[in-house]
Amino acid sequence: MHVLDKHPIHDCLMVRGGDLNRLKKALNTWDIPLHKIIAAVTDNSTNIVKALQIVVGTARHLPCFAHTLDLIPQKVCDSEVTRLLIQAVKSIVRFFKQSNTASDELRKIQKSTANNQSSLRFIQSVPTRWNSTFYMLERFIALFDMVILLRCDPK
């Protein structure tokens, strides 16, 4: 049984536009005959799925469960209500990330409160990872009361 590490086979993971030779070359490099491939697990990107279907057949291709599971929160984040909420939080986070004054004021409020949040900073989401949106929202909730205090501060 062969287990392929991403590093040696990285080139074949970048199959684009019908360039199946890279995938075949990787299999040859690892000395893996097609008849010995029981299953090939990939993410859900169309380029690698298509390449594997051509090389090893549809029956032997399995989509990665983690990547498939990752599609669920992405769909939730695509709903209009959720998207608007996330955009609003992103703009607030962006403001604090870009404003030294606002960040300093947030740190001062955190230090003045006794709830062990003295070193928390906002987390900006990254489009390619749904969990970064989760972490951004989670941190925003943790800092929300302090943002409200800042907003209501008469200074």
C-alpha positions as CSV (number, residue, x, y, z in Angstrom):
1,M,0.0,0.0,0.0
2,H,1.3,3.5,-0.9
3,V,0.5,6.6,1.1
4,L,1.6,9.7,-0.7
5,D,2.9,12.7,1.1
6,K,1.8,16.1,-0.3
7,H,5.3,17.2,-0.8
8,P,6.7,14.6,-3.3
9,I,3.5,14.5,-5.3
10,H,2.7,18.3,-5.1
11,D,3.2,18.7,-8.8
12,C,0.4,16.4,-9.7
13,L,-1.9,18.2,-7.3
14,M,-1.6,21.2,-9.6
15,V,-3.1,19.6,-12.6
16,R,-4.7,22.2,-14.8
17,G,-6.7,22.1,-18.0
18,G,-6.2,18.5,-19.0
19,D,-2.5,18.3,-18.2
20,L,-2.8,14.7,-17.1
21,N,0.8,13.9,-17.9
22,R,1.8,15.4,-14.5
23,L,-0.5,13.0,-12.7
24,K,0.7,10.1,-14.7
25,K,4.3,11.1,-14.2
26,A,3.8,11.2,-10.4
27,L,2.3,7.8,-10.4
28,N,5.2,6.5,-12.5
29,T,7.7,8.2,-10.2
30,W,6.2,6.5,-7.3
31,D,6.0,3.2,-9.3
32,I,2.3,2.9,-8.8
33,P,0.5,0.9,-11.5
34,L,-3.1,1.9,-12.1
35,H,-4.5,-1.5,-11.3
36,K,-3.1,-1.2,-7.8
37,I,-5.0,2.0,-7.0
38,I,-8.0,1.1,-4.9
39,A,-9.1,4.6,-4.1
40,A,-7.8,8.1,-4.7
41,V,-9.0,10.8,-2.2
42,T,-8.9,14.4,-3.3
43,D,-10.4,17.8,-2.5
44,N,-13.4,18.8,-4.6
45,S,-11.7,21.0,-7.1
46,T,-12.8,20.2,-10.6
47,N,-9.3,20.0,-12.1
48,I,-8.0,17.2,-9.9
49,V,-11.4,15.4,-9.8
50,K,-11.5,15.4,-13.7
51,A,-7.9,14.2,-13.9
52,L,-8.4,11.4,-11.5
53,Q,-11.6,10.3,-13.2
54,I,-9.8,10.1,-16.5
55,V,-6.7,8.3,-15.1
56,V,-8.2,5.9,-12.5
57,G,-11.9,6.1,-13.2
58,T,-14.9,7.5,-11.4
59,A,-15.4,4.4,-9.2
60,R,-12.0,4.8,-7.6
61,H,-12.3,8.5,-6.8
62,L,-13.4,9.5,-3.3
63,P,-13.9,13.1,-2.3
64,C,-12.2,14.1,0.9
65,F,-14.8,14.0,3.7
66,A,-13.2,17.0,5.5
67,H,-13.2,19.1,2.3
68,T,-16.8,18.1,1.6
69,L,-17.8,18.9,5.2
70,D,-16.1,22.3,4.8
71,L,-18.6,23.1,2.0
72,I,-21.5,23.2,4.6
73,P,-20.4,26.4,6.5
74,Q,-19.4,27.9,3.2
75,K,-23.0,27.5,2.0
76,V,-24.3,29.0,5.3
77,C,-21.9,32.0,4.9
78,D,-23.3,32.5,1.3
79,S,-26.8,33.2,2.5
80,E,-27.7,36.9,2.2
81,V,-28.4,37.5,5.9
82,T,-25.2,35.8,7.0
83,R,-23.2,37.5,4.3
84,L,-24.4,40.9,5.4
85,L,-23.6,40.2,9.0
86,I,-20.1,38.9,8.2
87,Q,-19.5,41.9,6.0
88,A,-20.4,44.3,8.8
89,V,-18.1,42.5,11.3
90,K,-15.3,42.4,8.7
91,S,-15.6,46.2,8.2
92,I,-15.4,46.8,12.0
93,V,-12.4,44.4,12.3
94,R,-10.8,46.1,9.3
95,F,-11.3,49.5,11.0
96,F,-9.6,48.3,14.2
97,K,-6.8,46.7,12.2
98,Q,-6.1,49.9,10.3
99,S,-6.5,52.4,13.1
100,N,-3.8,52.6,15.7
101,T,-5.8,55.0,17.7
102,A,-8.9,52.7,17.8
103,S,-6.6,49.7,18.6
104,D,-4.9,51.6,21.4
105,E,-8.3,52.6,22.9
106,L,-9.5,49.0,22.7
107,R,-6.4,47.8,24.6
108,K,-6.9,50.5,27.2
109,I,-10.5,49.3,27.8
110,Q,-9.4,45.7,28.0
111,K,-6.7,46.6,30.6
112,S,-9.3,48.6,32.6
113,T,-11.7,45.6,32.7
114,A,-10.9,42.7,34.9
115,N,-12.1,39.9,32.6
116,N,-8.8,38.4,31.5
117,Q,-9.1,39.8,27.9
118,S,-6.2,42.2,28.2
119,S,-4.3,40.8,25.2
120,L,-7.1,40.0,22.7
121,R,-7.0,41.4,19.2
122,F,-9.4,41.2,16.4
123,I,-8.9,38.4,13.9
124,Q,-9.5,39.1,10.2
125,S,-11.0,36.3,8.2
126,V,-9.3,34.8,5.1
127,P,-11.6,33.9,2.2
128,T,-10.0,30.5,1.5
129,R,-10.7,29.2,5.0
130,W,-14.2,29.1,6.5
131,N,-12.9,28.6,10.0
132,S,-11.1,31.9,9.9
133,T,-14.6,33.5,9.5
134,F,-15.7,31.5,12.6
135,Y,-12.6,32.7,14.5
136,M,-13.2,36.3,13.5
137,L,-16.9,36.1,14.6
138,E,-15.9,34.3,17.9
139,R,-13.3,37.0,18.7
140,F,-15.7,39.8,17.7
141,I,-18.3,38.4,20.2
142,A,-15.6,38.2,22.9
143,L,-14.7,41.9,22.3
144,F,-18.2,43.2,21.5
145,D,-18.9,44.7,24.9
146,M,-15.6,46.6,24.7
147,V,-16.4,47.9,21.2
148,I,-19.8,49.1,22.6
149,L,-17.9,50.8,25.5
150,L,-15.6,52.5,23.0
151,R,-18.6,53.6,20.8
152,C,-20.4,55.1,23.8
153,D,-17.3,56.8,25.3
154,P,-17.8,60.5,25.2
155,K,-14.1,61.2,24.2
